[in-house]
Amino acid sequence: MRIIFILLSFFFHLSYACAVNDTIPSSLLDSVAIVGDRCNFYIAPENNGKTVKWNMQMMHRLPKILGNADPLHYVQLLPGVQTNSEYDAGLHVQGCDNMHNMLAIGGVPVYNAAHLLGLFSVFNSSHYPTMSFSKSMCESMTSGRLGGELSMQLPSLVPDSVNGEFAAGVMSSQGTLRVPVNRKSALFVSLRASYLNLLYGSLLEWDGNKLKYGFSDFNATYLYTPNEDNKIWLDFYGGYDDASVIESEATDFSAKWGNLLLAAHHEYKAENFNFEHYIYTTNYKNSFSIVRKEINFRMPSAIYDWGYAGTFAGDNWRCGFSAVVHRIKPQSPLIETDNGYKEYSTVTRNCKELLLHGKYRFSLFENFSVECGANTNFYISPSSKYYSSLNPAVTLGYETASLGRLSFMWDIRHQYILQTGLSSMGLPIEFRLSSDGNLPPQYSQNYTLSYSKDIFGGDYNLSCELYYKRLYNLIEYDGNIFDFYSDTFKMENVLIVGDGENYGLNLMLNKCSGSLTGWLSVAVGRAMRQSPLYGSGWYPANHERLYEFNAVATYKFNDKFDVGATFVAASGTPFTAPKKFYMVNGNLISEYDKHNSNRVAPYSRLDLSMNYTFHRKAGVEQGVNFSIYNALMHKNKIYYRLKFYENKFAYVGMGFIMSILPSVSYYCKF
């Protein structure tokens, strides 16, 4: 263990540049030999460090989870992005809630982009060449969110010949096929499907009950390049999950959910001018139900979007607009018992959003740059209430070769589509709401001071970031599943509106050259909330981690053998614990402590991976991947619950369904 930790802690990350320029008159040279360490630009900062562009080839070398290389899981290892526990596949960027981020495919939003258990997302890494991630509003002005933006980039090159890759693991298999239709067009198709029930149906249990689960993803992208200046894409994504927990002869719990996305993109590139636009529809819907004896309880919800976005860009400027029609169906409880049938309002709510944005970058004097931007939101709520907001953003940057780059960013953001629910533990029981009436738009003011410098000849990069965010009109769900049985239930009565404050420090050391690459990151911070329901004081957000340490390392021994490892150590997340239990007339009564005044035990996890390529000939590569999730078998507690044992009960910590997840998968590239 000590040796592994030293290896993880010593070297790391991909630097921004690995070049030293010396000039000699060409007349004095007979020949030139260039010798140096190879730089593996798997992660490349862009736009003065405000955006990270990630090459998907790196996914193959990082530890896999049950044979799946998940982009969202790896983004959580970057500084400023919180690593989650199992059952939670969301992103928490600089202390923000999961709902504050935009996850997208080619800029088109994907809602609830997680499969069950939160272990991996709906994004099939082999289908996309790169992904981009931004925490800065100057780079994500079209998202209409308070947090960051992660977008999977569509393939943009027509392959010379048919090629692809395939992987078969212990839980699922996935494959990608790239077919050139002609010299100007190509079709990219990816499929991923699980066979958990087929192979392990008799072994799967959750809390003593039988578990059934399956999922699938399908991607299809058609690329057409009529000439050097134009590209056209037709893109489709469909994903589906089906889960149930069976107790004796009756289904106690079941959930079905999925995404559907269809988009048409066009990009035009001139010498000093770019124009790209797309039209799309995307939707997410779920059906959650509990069936126990005489009660049939269902909570369906859905969101449908139809939109258009266009962007114009030059060397130092960018502007554009987007228009979206949202059709939202919040959770609509349906209860059927022996005494009758009860259905709450299932009114579908329509709202419209228009966003205009622009930015311009210039230099005041040598080494000092200014980037000014803004977006303007126009929003019409379901009750025809009209909202508008102006969201400015300013970035000041000073950069020299000897001192590095120092940046200061300030911006204001507004968000009109809200999200809440009974739980965020990777289950489809969260739903969307629109700003309207008693639910005002959320907004924030954000301040970020960052510094970055290449060191040791450019082989390493050191960066640090200080941030402060003030958030307003945040919502929390204060109800539970039993509230729906009440005749007086109203959604607005279980939603709490409050404010928030996020602040912290992120440090990162990156290494890019040589056989060993990776990064170290340390984050400390607070994500505090305030709500009238819990008094005038502040309390930590449900996802807050006081500290977090991430280490990522990959080592390539030769063309056949490479290894990878990730290590996470973080504080526990807050929860509200009961102070007392007592019985009254045969009923169990709980008396709770202050809201979120307790914490689960610290979280830690080591993941390991090894790739061995046993065949490489005639353009075909075959190999085996061995991965271990939570190799140290640390028993991380995720939440606490009351558990009954005959006539006794206890308040116990609940962990993941398995303490360790080893996997082996076969891969083939051609």
N, C-alpha and C positions, 0 to 999 in steps of 0.2 A: 504493500500500500504506500509506504514512504517513497519508494522508487517511482511509482506511478505519479505521485503528487509532485515530486521534484521535476519530472519530465514535463508535466502539465504547466508548471509554474515558471519555467525558465525562459523559454523562447516564445515568440508569437507575432503576429498579424501581417497581413498583406499591406505593403506601404503604398503610398500614392505614386511614387516614381522611383525607378532604380536606374538612373542614368547619370553619368558624369561626362560633360562635354569638354574635350580638348581638341584644338585645331592645329593641323600641320599643313603646310602648303602641299598640294597634291603632286607637284613636280618632284618632291623629295621621296615619294612613296613608290616602291615597286609592287608591294602587295599589302593587304591589311588583314590582320587576324584579330577578331573580337573574342575576348575571353572574359567570363564572369558568371556569377551565380544566376540561375534562371529565376525570374520573378513569376509567381503564379497569381495572376490577377483574377482570383475568384471573386473577390469583393473589391470594388473600385468606387471611391468617393467621387461624386460629380457635383457641379454647381457650387464650388467652394465648400464642399463638405456637407451641404445641406441635404443631399440625397445619396443613398447607398445603392449601387447597382451590383447585383449578385449573379455571378455566372453559375448556372445550374450544374455544371460539371462537378463542382465541389461536393454536391449532395452525394455523389457516389462514394466518396471517401469518408464521409462522416457516419457515425453510428446510426443504424436503422432501427426502427421499432417494428418488430414482427415483419421484417422485410420491406418496410415502407420508409422511404426518405422523404420527410415532410418539410416543405419550405417554412411554414408557419412555426414549426417547432424550433427551427434553427434561428429564425429571426428573434425569438425570445432570448437568445444568448447574446444579443448585441447590447451595448450599454444604453441605458435609458428605456429599455423594454423589459418588463418584469417577467421572470420565469414563473410559470404557473404550476400548481399542483396537478396531479392527474384529475380527470373529469372536467378540466377547464382548458379549452383550447383557444381562448380569446387572447387579445393583446391589451396590455396596460402600458401605455406610452407616457413616460414622465408623470406617473401617478394617476393618469386619467382612467375612467371606466372603459370597459370593453366596447360599450355602445358608441364611444366617441371616435372610433377609428373607422376608416373605409377600407374594406378588402375588395379587390377588384380583379377582373380579367380584362386586360386591354383598356382599363379605365372604367369598365362597366361594373357596378357594384354587385357583390355576392353577399347575401344575408345569411347569417348563421353558417359560416363556412367551416363547420366541424362535424366529424363523425363521432359516434358514441365513444364515451370514456375520455374524450379530449386528447387522445394520444396523437392524432394526426388530423390534418385538415382535408378539405375536398380537392386540394390542388395536387394534380399529378405532375411531379417535377420533371418527368421525361418529356412532357408535351411542350414545355416552355423553355426557350434558350436562356432567358434572364428574368429576373424580377427586380423591381425598384422599390425602395422604402424611404419615406421622408417623414421627418418630424416637424419640418418648417412649413409655415403657411405659404411662404413665397413660392414653394414648389408644389403645394397641394391646395391651391386656391379654388379648385373646382369641386372639392369634395363636400363642402358644406358641413364639416365635422370639426369638433374641438381638438381631436387628437391627431394621429398620424395617418398616413396613407400607404398601403402596400398593394402593388399592382403587378400581376403576372404579365409579362410581355409576350405578344404573339410572335410566332416564327416569321422571319422577314426575308429569308434567303431560299431560293429554289434549289433543292439538292441536285447534284449531277446524276445521281442514280438512286435506285430504291435502297433505302437503308432503314434501320430501326433498332429497337432494343426490347428485350423481354426479360422479366424477372418472375420467378415462382417462389413464394415463401410458404411459411407454415400456416399463415392465416389467409393470405390473399395472393393473387397473381396480377400482374399488370404488364401491359405492352404498348409500344408506340411504333407506328409504321409511317414512314415518310416516303411518299410516292410522287415523283415528278410526272405530271400529266403531259407536259411538253416543255420547251425551253423557257416559257414565260409563266408557267403555273405549276402548282403542286398541291397535293392533298395530304394533310397530317391527321392521323386518327390515333386516339389513345383509349384504352379500356382498362379498367381496374374492377375486380370483383372479389368478394370474399367467399370462403367456403367453410366458415367457422362451424356452422351447424352440422355440415356433412361429416367433418372429421372429428369434431370434439363435442358433439351434441350431448353425449352421455356424461361428459366431465364438467360442463359449464354450470357453475352455481354462483349465486349471489345472495349472501345472508341466509344460506340454507335452502334457497329456492332455485328451481331450474331456470337457466337463462338461455334465451334464443336471440341471435342477432345476425344480421347480414347487411351489407352495403354494396353499392356499385357506383362507379363514375364513368362517364363517357364524354370524350372531347372530340370534336371534328373541326378542323380549320382548313379553309380553302384559300390559297394565296394566288393572286394574279398580278403580274408585273408587266403591263402593256409596253412600258418603256422605262428608261433610266430614271425618269422624274416621278413616276406614279406607281403606287401599290394599292391593291384592293384586297380586303380580307372579308370572308364570310365565316363567322365563328359561332359554334354551338357548344354548350355544356349542359349536361343533365346528370343529376346525382340523386340517390335514393337510399334511405336507411329504414330498416324495419327491426324493431326490438320488442321483446316481451319477457316478462318474468312470470313463470307458471308455478302456482302453488296448488298441489294435489291435482284435482281435475279442472280447476277454474283458472282463468287468466287473471292474475291480480293486477298486472300493469302491462300496458302496451303503448307503443309510440311509433308513428310512421311520419317521416318528414323528408323533404327533398327540395332541390333547386332546379330551375330551368332558366337558361340564358340563351338568347339569340341576338346577334349583332352584325352589322355591316359597317366596315371601316374603310376609309379612303385617306391616303397620304400623298401629298404633292410636295416635292422638294425642288427648289430652284437654287441658284448659286448663293443668294443671300436671303432667302425667304422660304419658310416652310408653312404648309397649311395641312391640318389633319382634322377630320371630323368623323363622327359615327352616329348611327341611329340604332336603338336597341330596345329590347324588352327583357326584363329579368323578374323572376318571382321566387318566393319561398313560401311554403305552406307546411303545416304539420297537423297531426291528429293525435292527441294525447288522451288516453282513457284509462280508467280504473274500473274493473268489474270484480265485485266481491259479493257473493251470495245474492242478496236482494237489491243491490245498488249497482247501477250502471252510470258512470260519471265520465263525461268527455269535455275536453277543452281545446277545440280547434282554433287556429289563428293563421293569418296569411298576410303577405304584402306583395303587391304587384306594381312594377314600375314600367313606364313607357317614356323614353327620353331621347334627346338629341344633344350633342355637344360638338363645338367647333373651336379650334385654336389656331391663331396666326402667330408666327414667331420669326424674329430676325436675330442678328448677332447679339444685340444687347436689350432686346425687348420681347415681350410676349403679351398677347391679349386674346380674349375669346368670350364665349358664353355657353351656357347650358340651360336646357329647359326640361323639366321632369313632371310627369303626372303620377302621383302616388295613389294607389288604391289600397287602403289598410283595413284589415279585419282583425281587431284586437281579440284577445281570448274571449270566447263566447261560451260560457259553461252551459252544458246540457245535462240534466240530472233526471234519471228515470228510476223510480223505486216502486215497491208494491203499492204505495199510496197514491201514485200518480206520476205525472211528467211535468218537469219544470224547464223552461227555456228562457234564458236571459236575452237581452237585446242582441241581435246579430247584425246590426246596421253596419254596412260597409262604408267607410269614410273616405271621401275623395279629397285630395288636396293638390295644389299646384305650386311649383317652385321654379323661379327664374333666377339665374346667377350670372352676373357680368364680372369679368376680372381682367386685370392688366398689371404689368410690372415693367420697370425700366431700370437698367443698370448703367452707371457712369462713374468716372473717376474725378474726384475733386483735385487731387494732386498725385504725384508719384507714390505708388504703393498703397494708396488709400482709396477704397471704392465704396459706393453707396448704391443700394438697391431699394427702390421704393415700389410698393405694390398695394393693391386694394382689390377687394371684391364687394359687390353690392348684391344683397339678397332681396328678392321680392317673393313673398309667400302668402298664399291664400289658403286658410284653414278650412276644415270640413263645414264649419258654420258660416263660411264666407267672411270670417274675420281677416283683415289684411295686416300683414307685418312687412316691415322693410328694415334693412340695417346696412351700414357702411362699415366694412372691416379693413382698416389700414394695416400695412405691414412694412417695416423698415429694417434693413440689414446694413450695418456698418462694418467694413472689413479693412484690416491693415495687415499687409503681408510683405515679408522680405525673406531672402534665402537664408540669412543667418538667424533671424529671430523666429521664423515660422509665421503662422497665420492666427490673428486674433480677431474674433467676430462678436458683435453684439446684435441681437435680434429682438424686436418688439412687435407684437401684433395683437389684434382683437379678432375674435371669431364668434360666430353665432351658429346654432344648430337647431333645426325645427323638427326633425324626425327623432323621436325618443324611443327608448327601449327599457323594459323592466320585466319582472316576472318572479315566480316563486323561488327559483334557484338558478344559479349560473354554472352548475356542475355538469356541463356538457350534455344536458338534457334539453329537449325541444319544448320547454315550458316557459321560455321567455317570449315576449311578443312586442310589437311596435305600436307606438301611439303617435298622434300628431299634436303639435303645439296648438292649443285652442282653449279659450275660456280660462279654467283654473290651472291649466298647464302652460305657463308662458315659455317662450323659447329659452334655451340654455345659451349662455355666452361666457366668454373667458377673456382675461387679459394675460398675456404671456411674455415673460422676459427670459432671455437665454444669453449667457456669456460663455463662449467656447474658445479653446485654444488647441492648435494642432501643429506639430513639428516633426519633420523627418529627421531621424538621428542615425548615427553609425553608418554614414555614407548612403543613406536612403534605404537601408535594409529593414529598418524598423520605423514605426511611426508612433508617437506619443500624443494622446489627445485627452482633454478634460472638458467638462461641461458643467456649468452651474445654471440651474433653472428655477423659476418661480412662476406659478400659475395661480390666478384667482378665478374661481369658477362660481357661477350664479345659476340658481333655479334647477339644481340637480334634483333627481327624483329617486326615491327608494320605495320598494314594495313592502308594506308593513303587515300584510295579511298572511293567511295560510289557507290551505286547501279546504278547511272546514268552513270558512267564511261563505263559500258558495252555497251552503245548505240553508243559509239564512234568507228569509223572505224579504229582508230589508237591505240585501247586499247592493252596494253601488261601488263601481270601480274607483271613483274619485275619493271615496272614504278610506281606501287602503293605500293611497299614494301620498307620499310625504315629499314636500318641496323644501329644499334647503340649499346651502352654499358649500363651497369647498375651497381648499387651499393645498396646493402641491408644491413642494420645494425639495431640492436635493443636489447631490454632486455625483457625477459619473466620471470614472477614469478608465482609460483603455491603453494597452500596449500591444502593438501589432507587429507581426513579422511575416515577410513575404518570400525572401530568397532562400535557396537551399532546399534540401530534402524535407526539412522540418518546417512546417508553417502552422499558424494559428494565432490566437490572441488570448489575452488576459483582460478581464474587466471587473471593476469594483464599483458598486453603486450603494449610496446611503441616501435616505430621504424619508419624507413623510407625505402621506395623502390623508389629510384631515377633512372632516365633514362637520356640518352644523345644521341642526334641525330643531324646530320648535317642539316636536314630540319628545325629544330627549333633553329638554332644558336649553339654557343659554350657552352651555359649554361646548367644547369641540371634542370629537371622538374620531378614532381612526376608521378609514374606509375598510370595507370587507376584504379587499384584495391587498391592503398595504403590507409591504415588507420593509422593515427598518434598514436592513442591509442585504446585499447579495453579492456573491463572488461567482464569476463564470470563467472557466478555462476551456479552451478548445485547441486541440492539437491534431495534426495529421502528419504522418511520416511515410515517405515512399522509399522503400529499400531498393527496389529495382522495378523493371517493367512488369513483373509478375506479382509482386507482393507489396501491399501497403496497409497501414493501420491507422486508426483514428480513435480519439477519445474526447468526451466532454464531461466536465465536472461542475456541479452546481452546489453551492452552500448558501443558505438564506435563512433569515428569521422566519418564524411562524406567522401566519396570518391571524387577524383578530376574530374573535367570536364572543357571543354572549352566553355565559355559563349560568346555570341555576345555583342559587345559594342554599335553597332548602327544597325538600320534597315532603309532602305529608298527605294523608288520606282524609277526606271528608265525605262521609256517607258512601264509602266505597269508591269514591272518585279520587284520582291522583291529581294533586294541586302542586304547581311549581312556582317558586318565587325566584325571580331572576336578578342577577347582579346588574351593574350599570352596562349600558349598551356598548358592546365591543371592547370591554375592559379586560378581557382575557385573551391569551394567545395559545395556539397550538404549539407543539414542540418545534424547534428549528428543523428545517428541511435540508436534506442533502441527497445527492444522487450522482453516481458515476456510471456512464455508459461507454461501452467499448465496442470496437468494430474491427474486422479484418477482412480484406479482399485478397483472394488468391486466384489469379488468372492462369488456368492450366492449359489453355489452348489459344493461340493467336496465329492465324494463317489465312492467307487469301482474303483479307478484309473481315474475317470473322473472329470475334473474341468471346471466349467462354470462361466462366469462373464461378467461384462460390464466395458468398459473403457470410461471415459469422458475426452476430451482434448479440450483445447482452445489455438489456435495459435494467438499471439499478443493480449493477454488478456487486455492490457491497451489501445488498439485501437490507438496506436501512429501512426500518419500519416507519415510514412517514405517515403521520396522522393528518387526515384531510379535513374531517369535521367530527363533531360529537353528537351522539343521539341517545335517547332512552332505549334500553334494550331489556326485554322482559324474559325471565326464566321461570316458567311455571308461576308460582305466587310471589316471585321476587323480581326486582327491577334494579337496573344500574345505569349510570350515565357514563358511557364508555366512548373512547376514541375509535373512529373507523378509518381504516386505511384502504389502499388500493386492493383490488380483488386478488392480486398476486404480488408477492414480495420481490420477485425477479422474473424477467421475461427474456429468456434466451431464444434466439431464432437462427435459422440457417436458410439461405435462399440461393437459388441458382440464377445466374444472369447470362444473357447472350446478347452481344452487339454485332451488327452486321451492316 
